[in-house]
Amino acid sequence: MLTTAEILKKVRELEIKSKKLTSNIFTGEYHSAFKGKGMSFREVREYYAGDDIRFIDWNVSARFGHPFSKVFEEERDLTVMLLIDISASSLFGTTGARKRDMATEIAAVLAFSAVNNGDKVGAILYSNKIERYIPPKKGKQHALFIVREMLSVSSQNKATALNVALRYFNNIARKKSIAFILSDFIDANYQDALRVASDKHDLIGIKLYDKMDMHLPDVGMLRVSDAETGAQQWIDTGSSFVRYEYEKEFFKITDYSNTIFKKAGASLLHIRTDEDYVKVLQRFFISRNK
């Protein structure tokens, strides 16, 4: 558990990194990727060459004897929700960072991207129950509060139940929101809740996984423990069959997630803890604009 001083130091580090990324990379991509709900009239100004003639205000133009154009601006009023898995498996990590650390950093970047564009941002931290709900608000201080909570909240429950988090989100979100789900998705039976949520909201899953989630190293006999159930067993990592079955199970879980998200019409990104998440997010934002 981090001390208060360590949490504040980490918050500051994440704030500096997130602000740098959002100002230099993500501001335009994020804004374009997630459109507002329409356009609203802002003002009338003198007509400039190249203005759309459909927006000429003929009444004002007649009054002043030369053309004036109506100027519109995007009505954003968007709400971004971060659904963050803080179950025991999120604490696993062998290279780069733990899945929980990566989730916190990505969530910080998304939170600052949202508030920089005048959007509200909130969070649901979950295991197999709702551990913490932070209602969506605007502003830098609120984004910092979310980051502090992610760094300080620890789950008393080891298991994961995404369906619980999705149902809670459906109940509290009255209007359409953009929801990022950050998890390793080592879970099942969330397809119905995901489909219902996707019918109303714009869902983007971010699957975080460690190198060792996929490949078991050849280090002989190894005693392993399931982070969520606590079950322990000895496995022979020197066996190519054991390593093959281990890898097959990883892809089985991954294929399940891919299928469920595709059927729900939602997006699913895959990010390994030792990879550059910035490039993955940037490619995703750009692809949304095409």
C-alpha positions as CSV (number, residue, x, y, z in Angstrom):
1,M,0.0,0.0,0.0
2,L,1.4,3.4,-1.0
3,T,1.9,6.1,1.6
4,T,0.1,9.4,1.2
5,A,3.4,11.1,0.2
6,E,4.0,8.3,-2.4
7,I,0.5,8.7,-3.8
8,L,0.8,12.5,-4.1
9,K,4.2,12.1,-5.9
10,K,2.8,9.5,-8.3
11,V,-0.3,11.7,-9.0
12,R,2.1,14.6,-9.9
13,E,4.1,12.3,-12.2
14,L,1.0,11.1,-13.9
15,E,-0.4,14.6,-14.2
16,I,2.8,15.8,-15.9
17,K,3.0,12.9,-18.3
18,S,-0.8,12.9,-19.1
19,K,-0.8,16.7,-19.8
20,K,2.2,16.3,-22.1
21,L,0.5,13.5,-24.0
22,T,-2.9,15.2,-24.3
23,S,-1.5,18.5,-25.4
24,N,1.1,17.1,-27.9
25,I,-0.7,14.0,-29.2
26,F,-4.2,13.3,-28.2
27,T,-6.1,16.6,-28.1
28,G,-7.1,16.7,-31.8
29,E,-7.5,12.9,-32.1
30,Y,-9.7,12.6,-29.0
31,H,-11.8,15.6,-30.0
32,S,-12.4,14.2,-33.5
33,A,-12.9,10.6,-32.4
34,F,-15.7,11.4,-30.1
35,K,-18.2,13.8,-31.6
36,G,-20.6,16.0,-29.7
37,K,-24.3,15.7,-30.0
38,G,-24.8,18.5,-32.6
39,M,-24.1,22.1,-33.6
40,S,-25.3,25.2,-31.9
41,F,-25.5,28.8,-33.1
42,R,-22.7,31.0,-31.6
43,E,-22.6,34.3,-33.4
44,V,-22.9,36.3,-36.6
45,R,-19.8,37.8,-38.3
46,E,-18.9,39.4,-41.6
47,Y,-18.8,37.0,-44.6
48,Y,-15.3,35.8,-45.6
49,A,-14.4,34.3,-49.0
50,G,-14.9,30.6,-48.7
51,D,-17.7,30.7,-46.2
52,D,-20.6,28.3,-46.9
53,I,-23.3,30.5,-48.6
54,R,-25.9,28.3,-46.9
55,F,-25.0,30.0,-43.6
56,I,-25.4,33.6,-44.8
57,D,-27.8,35.5,-42.5
58,W,-29.8,37.4,-45.1
59,N,-31.7,39.6,-42.6
60,V,-28.5,40.9,-41.0
61,S,-26.8,41.2,-44.4
62,A,-29.7,43.4,-45.7
63,R,-29.6,45.6,-42.7
64,F,-25.9,46.4,-43.0
65,G,-25.7,46.3,-46.8
66,H,-23.0,43.5,-47.1
67,P,-23.0,39.8,-46.3
68,F,-22.8,38.3,-42.8
69,S,-22.4,34.6,-41.9
70,K,-23.8,32.6,-39.1
71,V,-21.1,30.8,-37.0
72,F,-21.9,27.5,-35.3
73,E,-19.9,25.4,-32.8
74,E,-20.0,21.8,-31.7
75,E,-22.2,21.0,-28.7
76,R,-20.0,18.4,-26.9
77,D,-21.6,17.9,-23.5
78,L,-20.0,14.4,-23.5
79,T,-19.6,12.1,-20.5
80,V,-16.7,9.7,-20.3
81,M,-16.8,6.8,-17.8
82,L,-13.8,4.7,-16.8
83,L,-14.6,1.2,-15.7
84,I,-11.5,-0.1,-14.1
85,D,-10.8,-3.7,-13.0
86,I,-9.0,-3.6,-9.6
87,S,-9.3,-7.4,-8.9
88,A,-6.3,-9.4,-7.8
89,S,-5.2,-10.4,-11.3
90,S,-4.7,-6.7,-12.1
91,L,-1.7,-6.8,-9.7
92,F,0.2,-9.2,-11.9
93,G,3.2,-8.0,-13.9
94,T,6.6,-9.4,-14.9
95,T,7.9,-6.9,-17.4
96,G,7.3,-3.2,-17.9
97,A,4.5,-2.6,-15.4
98,R,1.7,-4.4,-13.5
99,K,-1.6,-4.4,-15.3
100,R,-3.0,-2.1,-12.5
101,D,-0.2,0.4,-13.1
102,M,-0.8,0.4,-16.8
103,A,-4.6,0.8,-16.3
104,T,-4.0,3.8,-14.0
105,E,-1.7,5.5,-16.4
106,I,-4.0,5.0,-19.4
107,A,-7.0,6.1,-17.3
108,A,-5.2,9.3,-16.3
109,V,-4.5,10.1,-20.0
110,L,-8.1,9.5,-20.9
111,A,-9.3,11.6,-18.0
112,F,-7.1,14.5,-18.9
113,S,-8.1,14.2,-22.6
114,A,-11.7,14.4,-21.5
115,V,-11.4,17.4,-19.2
116,N,-9.2,19.3,-21.7
117,N,-12.1,19.0,-24.2
118,G,-14.6,20.3,-21.6
119,D,-16.1,16.8,-21.1
120,K,-17.2,15.2,-17.9
121,V,-15.3,12.2,-16.6
122,G,-16.2,9.7,-13.9
123,A,-15.0,6.2,-12.8
124,I,-16.3,2.9,-11.6
125,L,-13.6,0.8,-9.8
126,Y,-14.7,-2.8,-9.6
127,S,-13.7,-6.4,-8.6
128,N,-16.7,-8.8,-8.2
129,K,-18.5,-5.8,-6.7
130,I,-18.4,-2.1,-7.0
131,E,-15.5,-0.9,-5.0
132,R,-15.8,2.8,-5.7
133,Y,-18.0,5.0,-7.8
134,I,-16.9,8.6,-8.7
135,P,-19.7,10.6,-10.4
136,P,-18.7,12.4,-13.6
137,K,-17.7,16.0,-13.4
138,K,-15.6,18.5,-15.4
139,G,-12.3,20.1,-14.6
140,K,-8.6,19.3,-13.9
141,Q,-9.1,18.9,-10.1
142,H,-11.7,16.2,-10.7
143,A,-9.4,14.3,-13.0
144,L,-6.6,14.5,-10.4
145,F,-9.1,13.2,-7.8
146,I,-9.9,10.2,-10.0
147,V,-6.1,9.4,-10.4
148,R,-5.6,9.7,-6.6
149,E,-8.5,7.3,-6.0
150,M,-7.1,4.8,-8.5
151,L,-3.7,4.8,-6.7
152,S,-5.1,4.6,-3.2
153,V,-8.1,2.2,-3.4
154,S,-7.4,-1.4,-2.9
155,S,-9.9,-4.2,-3.4
156,Q,-11.0,-6.5,-0.5
157,N,-12.3,-8.9,-3.1
158,K,-10.0,-10.9,-5.4
159,A,-12.4,-12.1,-8.0
160,T,-13.7,-10.3,-11.2
161,A,-17.3,-9.7,-12.3
162,L,-17.5,-7.3,-15.2
163,N,-21.2,-8.0,-15.6
164,V,-21.7,-6.4,-12.1
165,A,-19.9,-3.3,-13.2
166,L,-21.8,-3.0,-16.5
167,R,-25.2,-3.4,-14.8
168,Y,-24.3,-0.8,-12.3
169,F,-23.1,1.5,-15.1
170,N,-26.4,1.0,-17.0
171,N,-28.4,1.9,-13.9
172,I,-26.5,5.1,-13.1
173,A,-25.9,6.5,-16.6
174,R,-29.1,8.2,-17.6
175,K,-27.8,9.4,-21.0
176,K,-25.4,8.1,-23.6
177,S,-21.8,8.1,-22.4
178,I,-18.4,7.0,-23.7
179,A,-17.2,4.1,-21.5
180,F,-13.6,2.8,-21.5
181,I,-13.3,-0.7,-19.8
182,L,-9.8,-1.4,-18.6
183,S,-9.3,-5.0,-17.6
184,D,-7.5,-8.2,-18.4
185,F,-10.9,-9.7,-19.1
186,I,-10.1,-13.0,-17.4
187,D,-13.8,-13.3,-16.8
188,A,-16.9,-14.8,-18.3
189,N,-20.7,-14.4,-18.5
190,Y,-20.6,-10.7,-19.2
191,Q,-22.0,-10.9,-22.8
192,D,-25.6,-9.9,-21.9
193,A,-24.6,-7.0,-19.8
194,L,-22.1,-5.8,-22.4
195,R,-24.8,-6.0,-25.2
196,V,-27.3,-4.0,-23.2
197,A,-24.7,-1.4,-22.3
198,S,-23.5,-1.2,-25.9
199,D,-27.0,-0.5,-27.2
200,K,-27.1,2.7,-25.2
201,H,-23.4,3.7,-24.8
202,D,-20.2,3.9,-26.9
203,L,-18.1,1.1,-25.3
204,I,-14.3,0.7,-25.8
205,G,-12.6,-2.2,-24.0
206,I,-8.9,-2.1,-23.3
207,K,-7.5,-5.5,-22.7
208,L,-4.3,-5.3,-20.7
209,Y,-2.1,-8.4,-20.5
210,D,1.4,-9.4,-19.3
211,K,3.9,-11.2,-21.5
212,M,3.7,-14.2,-19.0
213,D,-0.1,-14.3,-19.3
214,M,0.5,-15.6,-22.8
215,H,3.8,-17.5,-22.7
216,L,5.0,-19.7,-19.8
217,P,8.8,-19.6,-19.4
218,D,10.8,-22.9,-19.4
219,V,12.1,-22.9,-15.8
220,G,11.4,-26.4,-14.7
221,M,8.9,-27.3,-11.9
222,L,7.1,-24.2,-10.7
223,R,4.5,-23.6,-8.0
224,V,1.8,-21.3,-9.2
225,S,-1.1,-19.6,-7.4
226,D,-4.3,-18.3,-8.9
227,A,-4.5,-14.6,-7.8
228,E,-8.3,-14.6,-7.7
229,T,-9.1,-18.1,-6.3
230,G,-5.9,-18.7,-4.3
231,A,-5.7,-22.2,-5.7
232,Q,-2.1,-23.5,-5.9
233,Q,-0.5,-26.2,-7.9
234,W,2.9,-27.4,-9.2
235,I,3.4,-27.4,-13.0
236,D,6.2,-28.6,-15.2
237,T,7.2,-25.6,-17.3
238,G,9.8,-27.8,-18.9
239,S,7.1,-29.7,-20.7
240,S,6.3,-28.3,-24.2
241,F,2.8,-29.7,-23.9
242,V,2.2,-27.8,-20.6
243,R,3.5,-24.6,-22.2
244,Y,1.3,-25.2,-25.3
245,E,-1.9,-25.8,-23.1
246,Y,-1.1,-22.6,-21.1
247,E,-0.8,-20.5,-24.3
248,K,-4.0,-22.1,-25.7
249,E,-5.9,-21.1,-22.6
250,F,-4.8,-17.5,-23.0
251,F,-6.0,-17.4,-26.6
252,K,-9.2,-19.1,-25.6
253,I,-10.0,-16.2,-23.2
254,T,-8.8,-13.6,-25.7
255,D,-11.0,-15.1,-28.5
256,Y,-14.0,-15.1,-26.1
257,S,-13.5,-11.4,-25.4
258,N,-13.1,-10.5,-29.1
259,T,-16.2,-12.4,-30.0
260,I,-18.4,-10.9,-27.2
261,F,-17.3,-7.3,-28.0
262,K,-17.8,-7.8,-31.8
263,K,-21.3,-9.2,-31.2
264,A,-22.1,-6.2,-29.0
265,G,-20.8,-3.8,-31.6
266,A,-18.2,-2.5,-29.2
267,S,-14.4,-1.9,-29.8
268,L,-11.7,-3.9,-28.0
269,L,-8.0,-2.9,-27.9
270,H,-5.2,-5.1,-26.8
271,I,-2.2,-3.7,-25.0
272,R,0.7,-5.6,-23.5
273,T,2.2,-4.1,-20.3
274,D,5.7,-3.7,-21.9
275,E,4.3,-2.1,-25.1
276,D,3.7,1.6,-26.0
277,Y,0.0,2.2,-25.2
278,V,0.3,5.7,-26.7
279,K,0.6,4.3,-30.3
280,V,-2.3,1.9,-29.7
281,L,-4.6,4.7,-28.5
282,Q,-3.5,7.1,-31.2
283,R,-4.2,4.5,-34.0
284,F,-7.6,3.9,-32.4
285,F,-8.5,7.6,-32.2
286,I,-7.4,8.1,-35.8
287,S,-9.4,5.1,-37.1
288,R,-12.5,6.5,-35.5
289,N,-12.2,9.5,-37.8
290,K,-12.2,7.6,-41.0
